Structures are given as C-alpha cells and as structure tokens.
Amino acid sequence: MMRLTLLTAAVMALAACGDKPQSAGGVKSDTAAFQGTSNAFNAPGWKAGDKTAWEQQLKTRAQAGQNEYNRVK
C-alpha cells in the first residue's frame, strides 16, 4: 500500500514536468502603433504613419468617447 502511494505521488510530481512552452504563434508587432494597418477599420480622419495625427486621435477618443463627464449631461 505504501509503495502504491509513493508511486502515485511520483507520477503526479513528474506529470507537471510535461508542460509545453506557450508562444504567440509567430505574431510580431515590432512596428510603432501609429504606423497603421492595412484594413478598412481605421477611424475616419486618421492618417497612417503620422504620429501627431495618431496622438490627436487618441486624445479625441479619450475625451469624446471615454470621458463620462462629457458623455452624461
């Protein structure tokens, strides 16, 4: 009985060693966010590759859409 318990404990302890490494699947985002994407879901008025336009779009979105003091009157 003691052997069975030790064998079970050893198998359970070694089972944790079989964990496979996880990766992002080859997706890399090593470009700056303001460089843009090539899809049709960009915000109107935003120019891809223009850092100042990107920052202005973020400020506008934060004030108009995410600021509860401006949304609820």
Secondary structure per residue as TSV (DSSP state, phi and psi in degrees):
chain	resnum	aa	ss	phi	psi
A	1	M	-	360.0	-40.6
A	2	M	H	-66.2	-37.1
A	3	R	H	-64.3	-42.4
A	4	L	H	-63.0	-40.0
A	5	T	H	-65.6	-43.4
A	6	L	H	-66.9	-40.0
A	7	L	H	-64.8	-41.5
A	8	T	H	-64.2	-41.9
A	9	A	H	-65.5	-38.9
A	10	A	H	-67.1	-41.7
A	11	V	H	-64.2	-41.2
A	12	M	H	-67.7	-36.9
A	13	A	H	-68.8	-38.5
A	14	L	H	-77.8	-19.6
A	15	A	H	-65.9	-28.3
A	16	A	G	-71.9	-18.3
A	17	C	G	-77.8	-11.2
A	18	G	G	-90.1	13.8
A	19	D	-	-68.8	132.1
A	20	K	-	-87.0	145.2
A	21	P	-	-68.4	143.5
A	22	Q	-	-103.6	143.6
A	23	S	-	-136.2	171.6
A	24	A	-	-82.2	-0.1
A	25	G	T	81.0	23.2
A	26	G	T	86.7	4.3
A	27	V	-	-81.6	124.5
A	28	K	-	-121.3	136.9
A	29	S	-	-127.1	69.9
A	30	D	-	-96.1	11.5
A	31	T	S	-101.2	159.0
A	32	A	-	-68.2	150.3
A	33	A	G	-64.6	-31.5
A	34	F	G	-77.0	-5.6
A	35	Q	G	-69.2	-24.6
A	36	G	-	89.9	179.3
A	37	T	-	-125.3	173.6
A	38	S	S	-108.7	31.3
A	39	N	S	-108.9	174.5
A	40	A	S	-91.0	11.0
A	41	F	-	-101.2	23.8
A	42	N	-	-77.9	152.4
A	43	A	-	-70.7	142.4
A	44	P	T	-66.0	140.3
A	45	G	T	90.0	-3.3
A	46	W	-	-98.4	133.1
A	47	K	-	-105.1	124.6
A	48	A	T	-67.1	133.4
A	49	G	T	93.1	-8.2
A	50	D	-	-99.5	109.9
A	51	K	H	-66.4	-39.4
A	52	T	H	-67.8	-37.2
A	53	A	H	-66.1	-36.2
A	54	W	H	-63.5	-46.9
A	55	E	H	-64.4	-39.1
A	56	Q	H	-66.0	-39.0
A	57	Q	H	-64.5	-39.0
A	58	L	H	-65.8	-41.2
A	59	K	H	-63.8	-42.9
A	60	T	H	-63.9	-43.8
A	61	R	H	-66.3	-37.6
A	62	A	H	-67.9	-37.3
A	63	Q	H	-80.9	-39.6
A	64	A	H	-85.9	-38.2
A	65	G	T	-107.6	-21.0
A	66	Q	S	-116.1	-0.7
A	67	N	-	-97.7	109.9
A	68	E	H	-66.3	-26.5
A	69	Y	H	-67.4	-31.8
A	70	N	H	-84.6	-28.3
A	71	R	H	-79.7	-40.9
A	72	V	-	-102.8	119.5
A	73	K	-	-127.5	360.0
